[in-house]
C-alpha cells in the first residue's frame, strides 16, 4: 500500500521547522517507539503519525517566542492546537481525523490524561524518550542553549527529577516494561556523574581551598 502523501508532506515540513536541528530526530524515533508500544492493539496509524510528528511544533525555534519573559509563560500546546488543523487540511489529511490528532497532542504531557489509544501511545512513548540514554542525550544537548539549563548541574537536577517522577505517569503495561532498563541506565549514569564530578557540575559549585 502506498504511503499517503500527507505523511511525506508532514515529514518534509518538520524537517525544516525542527530547530535546533537535533530536535528533528525526536519525531521519527518517537513514532517508531509508539508503534512498538501499540503492537497487538487497534489504533489509527494516521492519527498517531500526525500527532507524533506535530506534537512539538510550538517548542521549535521560530515558532516559540524569542523573548525569555514571553517564553517563560509560553503555551506550546495552545499554539499547536491553533496551527496544526490548518496545516493538516493543507496537506490533505482526512478532516474527520483531525480532532483525534489534536486530542492526542493535548494529552501527551506526563500529567496528561489521554482518552484514546493513540493519545496513550504518544503519551507513554514521549515519557520513555525522557529516560535512558536517549533522555540523557536530549538533556545534555540543551546545556548552555536552553535558559532552563545554564550548567550541567541544572541538567542533572532535571534528570534526577525525571527518573523519580516520570515512570509513575506511564499508562501502558508494555511501556512500564520498556521503562525498566531505561530507568536503571539513567540511575547508573546519575550516580556516576555525581561520583566522578565530586559534586562539582557547575563552576559555582567549587570553593577554593585556603
Backbone as CSV, one residue per row, in Angstrom:
resi,resn,N_x,N_y,N_z,CA_x,CA_y,CA_z,C_x,C_y,C_z
1,UNK,0.844,-1.193,0.000,0.000,0.000,0.000,0.885,1.250,0.000
2,UNK,0.542,2.199,-0.853,1.316,3.421,-0.927,1.122,4.250,0.340
3,UNK,2.194,4.908,0.768,2.106,5.800,1.911,1.335,7.048,1.512
4,UNK,0.307,7.449,2.296,-0.442,8.655,1.951,0.486,9.847,1.808
5,UNK,0.227,10.690,0.807,1.124,11.813,0.530,1.228,12.776,1.691
6,UNK,0.169,12.880,2.521,0.243,13.817,3.631,1.386,13.462,4.579
7,UNK,1.746,12.206,4.646,2.854,11.824,5.530,4.173,12.425,5.056
8,UNK,4.438,12.331,3.773,5.686,12.899,3.258,5.699,14.403,3.422
9,UNK,4.553,15.043,3.315,4.487,16.495,3.491,4.701,16.889,4.955
10,UNK,4.157,16.104,5.870,4.388,16.359,7.299,5.874,16.230,7.615
11,UNK,6.490,15.152,7.140,7.908,14.920,7.411,8.758,16.043,6.825
12,UNK,8.468,16.429,5.584,9.237,17.496,4.939,9.113,18.807,5.709
13,UNK,7.921,19.090,6.199,7.694,20.328,6.954,8.468,20.314,8.264
14,UNK,8.345,19.231,9.023,9.034,19.158,10.318,10.545,19.141,10.137
15,UNK,11.010,18.548,9.058,12.455,18.524,8.803,13.009,19.950,8.715
16,UNK,12.230,20.874,8.154,12.691,22.257,8.025,12.390,23.086,9.269
17,UNK,11.349,22.730,10.005,10.913,23.553,11.134,11.520,23.144,12.468
18,UNK,11.980,21.916,12.592,12.524,21.427,13.867,13.899,22.048,14.106
19,UNK,13.894,23.109,14.869,15.114,23.828,15.187,15.239,24.017,16.690
20,UNK,16.432,23.861,17.266,17.713,23.473,16.668,17.645,22.111,15.975
21,UNK,18.579,21.825,15.065,18.487,20.642,14.208,18.319,19.315,14.935
22,UNK,18.891,19.176,16.143,18.774,17.904,16.844,17.344,17.612,17.287
23,UNK,16.486,18.629,17.243,15.076,18.414,17.590,14.402,17.459,16.611
24,UNK,14.912,17.396,15.381,14.248,16.600,14.352,14.264,15.104,14.638
25,UNK,15.339,14.578,15.197,15.444,13.130,15.400,14.380,12.594,16.348
26,UNK,13.857,13.452,17.204,12.855,13.019,18.181,11.618,12.455,17.493
27,UNK,11.192,13.045,16.388,9.938,12.636,15.740,9.981,11.225,15.145
28,UNK,10.939,10.909,14.262,10.954,9.537,13.730,11.214,8.493,14.807
29,UNK,12.048,8.843,15.772,12.341,7.904,16.866,11.080,7.669,17.704
30,UNK,10.351,8.738,17.987,9.150,8.644,18.806,8.053,7.856,18.090
31,UNK,7.924,8.052,16.795,6.906,7.321,16.045,7.188,5.820,16.068
32,UNK,8.436,5.428,15.840,8.788,4.010,15.879,8.513,3.418,17.262
33,UNK,8.821,4.186,18.288,8.599,3.719,19.652,7.112,3.572,19.947
34,UNK,6.314,4.532,19.516,4.871,4.478,19.742,4.241,3.290,19.016
35,UNK,4.703,3.017,17.809,4.187,1.867,17.056,4.540,0.568,17.769
36,UNK,5.751,0.485,18.311,6.137,-0.711,19.086,5.219,-0.891,20.290
37,UNK,4.917,0.183,20.967,4.028,0.102,22.122,2.626,-0.344,21.713
38,UNK,2.240,-0.015,20.491,0.885,-0.318,20.032,0.707,-1.684,19.404
39,UNK,1.775,-2.465,19.334,1.661,-3.784,18.716,0.620,-4.632,19.444
40,UNK,-0.277,-5.215,18.655,-1.330,-6.046,19.224,-2.557,-5.274,19.652
41,UNK,-2.537,-3.941,19.470,-3.686,-3.116,19.835,-4.194,-2.392,18.589
42,UNK,-5.502,-2.218,18.480,-6.030,-1.483,17.335,-5.866,0.022,17.543
43,UNK,-5.187,0.672,16.620,-5.066,2.124,16.687,-5.065,2.689,15.273
44,UNK,-5.409,3.961,15.158,-5.431,4.639,13.864,-4.033,5.178,13.592
45,UNK,-3.345,4.573,12.648,-1.957,4.941,12.395,-1.824,6.334,11.792
46,UNK,-2.840,6.781,11.053,-2.809,8.144,10.525,-2.816,9.149,11.673
47,UNK,-3.689,8.932,12.628,-3.804,9.833,13.784,-2.507,9.812,14.584
48,UNK,-1.985,8.621,14.837,-0.755,8.509,15.605,0.404,9.200,14.895
49,UNK,0.534,8.961,13.602,1.620,9.558,12.834,1.579,11.077,12.911
50,UNK,0.414,11.649,12.644,0.293,13.105,12.635,0.531,13.694,14.019
51,UNK,-0.011,13.059,15.052,0.145,13.572,16.407,1.609,13.524,16.844
52,UNK,2.273,12.426,16.549,3.684,12.288,16.928,4.544,13.331,16.229
53,UNK,4.356,13.484,14.944,5.223,14.370,14.183,4.958,15.853,14.446
54,UNK,3.748,16.189,14.905,3.401,17.599,15.064,3.257,18.054,16.515
55,UNK,3.419,17.146,17.475,3.115,17.493,18.867,4.024,18.570,19.445
56,UNK,5.242,18.689,18.918,6.216,19.639,19.470,6.369,20.897,18.619
57,UNK,5.437,21.159,17.735,5.572,22.306,16.837,5.848,23.598,17.612
58,UNK,5.170,23.770,18.729,5.288,25.010,19.482,6.567,25.172,20.275
59,UNK,7.430,24.166,20.289,8.694,24.298,21.032,9.870,24.607,20.111
60,UNK,9.641,24.615,18.802,10.725,24.858,17.856,11.078,26.340,17.799
61,UNK,12.372,26.610,17.662,12.826,27.977,17.426,12.187,28.462,16.123
62,UNK,11.637,29.665,16.164,10.913,30.182,15.010,9.419,30.087,15.200
63,UNK,8.994,29.226,16.122,7.585,29.099,16.484,7.351,29.600,17.904
64,UNK,8.275,29.309,18.801,8.144,29.783,20.176,8.692,31.214,20.264
65,UNK,8.343,31.951,21.314,8.854,33.313,21.464,10.366,33.320,21.677
66,UNK,11.021,34.355,21.174,12.454,34.512,21.415,12.713,35.290,22.697
67,UNK,11.732,36.085,23.119,11.865,36.838,24.357,11.736,35.894,25.552
68,UNK,12.701,35.930,26.464,12.732,34.976,27.571,11.543,35.152,28.514
69,UNK,11.080,36.380,28.698,9.922,36.611,29.569,8.674,35.980,28.969
70,UNK,8.484,36.173,27.681,7.328,35.570,26.995,7.461,34.055,26.950
71,UNK,8.682,33.578,26.770,8.910,32.135,26.692,8.569,31.438,28.004
72,UNK,8.791,32.139,29.118,8.544,31.546,30.435,7.081,31.182,30.639
73,UNK,6.175,31.850,29.947,4.740,31.569,30.092,4.129,31.020,28.796
74,UNK,4.992,30.580,27.893,4.543,30.120,26.581,3.772,28.811,26.689
75,UNK,2.616,28.749,26.034,1.787,27.542,25.996,1.948,26.894,24.620
76,UNK,2.888,25.962,24.526,3.148,25.360,23.217,2.014,24.447,22.763
77,UNK,1.222,23.952,23.694,0.077,23.133,23.302,-1.002,23.982,22.643
78,UNK,-1.266,25.141,23.205,-2.258,26.049,22.615,-1.830,26.462,21.210
79,UNK,-0.530,26.663,21.043,-0.005,27.023,19.730,-0.254,25.894,18.727
80,UNK,0.023,24.668,19.141,-0.199,23.523,18.251,-1.673,23.378,17.893
81,UNK,-2.543,23.551,18.880,-3.984,23.448,18.635,-4.429,24.472,17.604
82,UNK,-3.802,25.635,17.631,-4.157,26.695,16.683,-3.627,26.410,15.283
83,UNK,-2.405,25.896,15.190,-1.740,25.784,13.892,-1.954,24.446,13.182
84,UNK,-1.997,23.361,13.936,-2.000,22.027,13.325,-3.211,21.750,12.439
85,UNK,-4.436,22.096,12.850,-5.574,21.772,11.972,-5.452,22.339,10.564
86,UNK,-5.059,23.588,10.433,-4.939,24.189,9.106,-3.819,23.540,8.307
87,UNK,-2.729,23.196,8.982,-1.639,22.522,8.282,-2.095,21.162,7.743
88,UNK,-2.798,20.402,8.577,-3.256,19.082,8.140,-4.238,19.188,6.975
89,UNK,-5.141,20.153,7.035,-6.078,20.354,5.915,-5.317,20.685,4.634
90,UNK,-4.293,21.517,4.768,-3.487,21.927,3.620,-2.801,20.728,2.974
91,UNK,-2.425,19.742,3.783,-1.716,18.568,3.278,-2.650,17.428,2.860
92,UNK,-3.952,17.637,2.968,-4.898,16.613,2.548,-5.128,15.521,3.565
93,UNK,-4.839,15.790,4.815,-5.094,14.828,5.879,-6.606,14.672,6.052
94,UNK,-7.109,13.452,6.311,-8.554,13.253,6.475,-9.136,14.178,7.545
95,UNK,-10.047,15.044,7.149,-10.579,16.070,8.045,-11.250,15.475,9.279
96,UNK,-11.907,14.330,9.106,-12.642,13.733,10.217,-11.712,13.198,11.315
97,UNK,-10.410,13.054,10.995,-9.452,12.536,11.976,-8.692,13.641,12.710
98,UNK,-8.844,14.877,12.271,-8.090,15.971,12.869,-8.404,16.153,14.359
99,UNK,-9.687,16.090,14.792,-9.938,16.222,16.240,-9.198,15.182,17.076
100,UNK,-9.048,13.979,16.571,-8.334,12.936,17.311,-6.846,13.264,17.415
101,UNK,-6.291,13.860,16.363,-4.893,14.286,16.403,-4.703,15.350,17.475
102,UNK,-5.594,16.336,17.480,-5.494,17.424,18.458,-5.646,16.898,19.877
103,UNK,-6.574,15.968,20.071,-6.772,15.387,21.398,-5.514,14.681,21.889
104,UNK,-4.856,13.938,21.000,-3.631,13.231,21.378,-2.522,14.216,21.731
105,UNK,-2.398,15.283,20.961,-1.381,16.296,21.246,-1.644,16.954,22.592
106,UNK,-2.896,17.290,22.854,-3.252,17.989,24.090,-2.975,17.166,25.342
107,UNK,-2.984,15.851,25.220,-2.828,14.989,26.400,-1.486,14.271,26.442
108,UNK,-0.508,14.731,25.659,0.746,13.977,25.563,1.719,14.256,26.697
109,UNK,1.561,15.352,27.425,2.481,15.651,28.509,2.331,14.626,29.637
110,UNK,3.348,14.445,30.472,3.291,13.403,31.507,2.034,13.447,32.366
111,UNK,1.597,14.634,32.757,0.405,14.754,33.605,-0.893,14.665,32.817
112,UNK,-0.802,14.523,31.512,-1.989,14.428,30.678,-2.765,13.152,30.922
113,UNK,-4.030,13.188,30.563,-4.919,12.037,30.741,-5.504,11.650,29.382
114,UNK,-4.757,10.893,28.581,-5.242,10.522,27.244,-6.569,9.764,27.302
115,UNK,-7.418,10.026,26.339,-8.719,9.349,26.253,-8.804,8.436,25.035
116,UNK,-7.706,8.267,24.331,-7.679,7.404,23.150,-6.412,6.567,23.182
117,UNK,-6.401,5.493,22.433,-5.211,4.651,22.373,-4.073,5.411,21.714
118,UNK,-4.385,6.216,20.683,-3.335,6.994,20.028,-2.707,7.992,21.006
119,UNK,-3.561,8.619,21.830,-3.063,9.546,22.831,-2.191,8.852,23.859
120,UNK,-2.595,7.649,24.281,-1.803,6.895,25.262,-0.465,6.465,24.685
121,UNK,-0.452,6.086,23.415,0.797,5.674,22.780,1.770,6.847,22.689
122,UNK,1.272,8.013,22.289,2.126,9.198,22.217,2.594,9.600,23.614
123,UNK,1.695,9.613,24.552,1.992,9.998,25.932,3.107,9.137,26.522
124,UNK,2.965,7.825,26.429,3.942,6.932,27.042,5.265,6.910,26.276
125,UNK,5.195,6.967,24.950,6.427,6.988,24.170,7.225,8.249,24.469
126,UNK,6.538,9.361,24.646,7.230,10.618,24.931,7.896,10.572,26.303
127,UNK,7.282,9.902,27.251,7.915,9.725,28.571,9.157,8.845,28.437
128,UNK,9.050,7.747,27.704,10.201,6.858,27.529,11.378,7.586,26.883
129,UNK,11.076,8.542,26.004,12.132,9.316,25.345,12.888,10.214,26.318
130,UNK,12.344,10.420,27.504,12.999,11.263,28.506,13.779,10.448,29.528
131,UNK,13.812,9.140,29.319,14.542,8.240,30.208,15.667,7.562,29.434
132,UNK,16.583,6.920,30.132,17.629,6.144,29.481,18.643,6.985,28.732
133,UNK,19.375,6.345,27.824,20.451,7.004,27.084,19.930,8.152,26.227
134,UNK,18.798,7.936,25.590,18.223,8.989,24.757,17.828,10.191,25.607
135,UNK,17.263,9.933,26.763,16.910,11.025,27.661,18.126,11.831,28.070
136,UNK,19.241,11.152,28.313,20.482,11.835,28.671,20.970,12.693,27.503
137,UNK,20.986,12.120,26.305,21.432,12.869,25.133,20.578,14.113,24.909
138,UNK,19.280,13.960,25.020,18.391,15.094,24.787,18.612,16.192,25.823
139,UNK,18.822,15.797,27.063,19.016,16.785,28.118,20.366,17.489,27.989
140,UNK,21.436,16.724,27.797,22.774,17.311,27.732,22.890,18.278,26.552
141,UNK,22.185,17.994,25.458,22.251,18.876,24.286,21.683,20.263,24.579
142,UNK,20.896,20.385,25.647,20.266,21.670,25.976,21.138,22.559,26.868
143,UNK,22.186,21.988,27.452,23.008,22.752,28.395,23.654,23.943,27.692
144,UNK,23.455,25.128,28.260,24.012,26.346,27.702,23.218,26.918,26.549
145,UNK,22.263,26.145,26.031,21.448,26.588,24.901,20.044,26.936,25.350
146,UNK,19.576,26.220,26.342,18.242,26.412,26.896,18.395,27.194,28.203
147,UNK,17.634,28.267,28.351,17.777,29.117,29.536,17.484,28.380,30.834
148,UNK,16.785,27.252,30.762,16.497,26.472,31.965,17.704,25.676,32.433
149,UNK,18.664,25.438,31.538,19.801,24.575,31.857,21.110,25.276,31.521
150,UNK,21.503,26.280,32.315,22.739,27.005,32.029,23.994,26.187,32.317
151,UNK,23.875,25.168,33.174,25.031,24.348,33.552,24.651,22.870,33.546
152,UNK,25.680,22.017,33.623,25.423,20.579,33.733,24.697,20.260,35.040
153,UNK,24.952,21.039,36.076,24.276,20.807,37.355,22.763,20.929,37.199
154,UNK,22.329,21.918,36.431,20.890,22.105,36.216,20.307,20.941,35.424
155,UNK,21.062,20.448,34.448,20.603,19.305,33.653,20.514,18.046,34.513
156,UNK,21.506,17.823,35.362,21.494,16.657,36.252,20.299,16.730,37.195
157,UNK,20.019,17.914,37.723,18.874,18.072,38.627,17.569,17.711,37.928
158,UNK,17.440,18.092,36.662,16.218,17.753,35.930,16.158,16.261,35.628
159,UNK,17.270,15.656,35.270,17.285,14.211,35.035,16.908,13.449,36.301
160,UNK,17.392,13.924,37.442,17.031,13.288,38.714,15.528,13.401,38.957
161,UNK,14.976,14.548,38.634,13.534,14.734,38.802,12.757,13.827,37.853
162,UNK,13.239,13.723,36.623,12.542,12.901,35.638,12.528,11.424,36.026
163,UNK,13.662,10.908,36.466,13.711,9.484,36.794,12.876,9.170,38.035
164,UNK,12.692,10.160,38.899,11.899,9.959,40.103,10.397,10.082,39.858
165,UNK,10.009,10.904,38.890,8.583,11.215,38.731,7.923,10.649,37.473
166,UNK,8.656,10.567,36.378,8.018,10.198,35.120,7.480,8.770,35.070
167,UNK,8.202,7.775,35.583,7.682,6.401,35.471,6.275,6.208,36.032
168,UNK,5.930,6.950,37.064,4.601,6.787,37.665,3.481,7.283,36.752
169,UNK,3.830,8.037,35.724,2.816,8.552,34.793,2.552,7.602,33.619
170,UNK,3.359,6.567,33.475,3.157,5.625,32.378,1.830,4.892,32.545
171,UNK,1.121,4.682,31.438,-0.211,4.097,31.487,-0.251,2.670,30.942
172,UNK,0.563,2.379,29.954,0.503,1.099,29.255,1.466,0.097,29.884
173,UNK,1.027,-1.147,30.002,1.865,-2.176,30.626,3.161,-2.383,29.851
174,UNK,3.096,-2.340,28.537,4.304,-2.530,27.731,5.282,-1.379,27.950
175,UNK,4.764,-0.179,28.115,5.630,0.972,28.368,6.353,0.821,29.699
176,UNK,5.656,0.289,30.698,6.280,0.092,32.008,7.400,-0.945,31.931
177,UNK,7.209,-1.973,31.114,8.253,-2.982,30.921,9.461,-2.368,30.221
178,UNK,9.199,-1.581,29.178,10.279,-0.956,28.420,11.003,0.113,29.231
179,UNK,10.330,0.673,30.215,10.937,1.733,31.022,12.012,1.205,31.960
180,UNK,11.880,-0.042,32.399,12.765,-0.564,33.449,14.255,-0.439,33.097
181,UNK,14.726,-0.943,31.949,16.157,-0.800,31.655,16.570,0.648,31.452
182,UNK,15.668,1.479,30.975,15.981,2.902,30.799,16.166,3.576,32.156
183,UNK,15.308,3.232,33.091,15.417,3.792,34.441,16.726,3.344,35.091
184,UNK,17.054,2.062,34.939,18.288,1.532,35.529,19.506,2.240,34.950
185,UNK,19.523,2.445,33.629,20.644,3.108,32.986,20.761,4.546,33.466
186,UNK,19.637,5.250,33.547,19.664,6.640,33.982,20.111,6.755,35.438
187,UNK,19.630,5.855,36.276,20.078,5.842,37.675,21.593,5.646,37.754
188,UNK,22.113,4.707,36.967,23.541,4.427,36.968,24.336,5.646,36.498
189,UNK,23.846,6.298,35.454,24.514,7.494,34.946,24.550,8.602,35.991
190,UNK,23.447,8.817,36.664,23.380,9.887,37.667,24.339,9.624,38.820
191,UNK,24.413,8.376,39.248,25.356,8.035,40.322,26.796,8.273,39.871
192,UNK,27.109,7.858,38.648,28.473,8.027,38.132,28.814,9.507,37.955
193,UNK,27.861,10.286,37.473,28.105,11.715,37.265,28.429,12.405,38.583
194,UNK,27.702,12.072,39.635,27.952,12.676,40.929,29.292,12.223,41.498
195,UNK,29.582,10.935,41.320,30.831,10.397,41.866,32.043,10.968,41.133
196,UNK,32.023,10.957,39.822,33.167,11.412,39.036,33.386,12.917,39.154
197,UNK,32.306,13.669,39.285,32.426,15.124,39.370,32.766,15.597,40.772
198,UNK,32.673,14.706,41.744,32.889,15.044,43.149,32.005,16.227,43.565
199,UNK,30.801,16.238,42.987,29.842,17.278,43.340,30.044,18.592,42.621
200,UNK,31.040,18.679,41.727,31.306,19.928,41.010,30.826,19.790,39.567
201,UNK,29.575,20.138,39.331,28.997,20.086,37.998,28.774,21.489,37.438
202,UNK,29.003,22.474,38.269,28.922,23.865,37.865,30.097,24.582,38.468
203,UNK,30.639,25.575,37.764,31.757,26.350,38.304,31.415,26.971,39.653
204,UNK,30.124,27.244,39.844,29.690,27.856,41.105,29.724,26.863,42.269
205,UNK,29.865,25.567,41.938,29.887,24.548,42.986,31.248,24.463,43.673
206,UNK,32.283,25.024,43.043,33.644,24.846,43.533,34.035,25.975,44.485
207,UNK,34.562,25.607,45.634,35.042,26.583,46.602,36.548,26.390,46.742
208,UNK,37.362,27.440,46.488,38.818,27.293,46.569,39.273,27.050,48.005
209,UNK,40.325,26.281,48.129,40.862,25.987,49.464,41.789,27.126,49.915
210,UNK,41.919,27.279,51.220,42.898,28.198,51.768,42.425,29.630,51.856
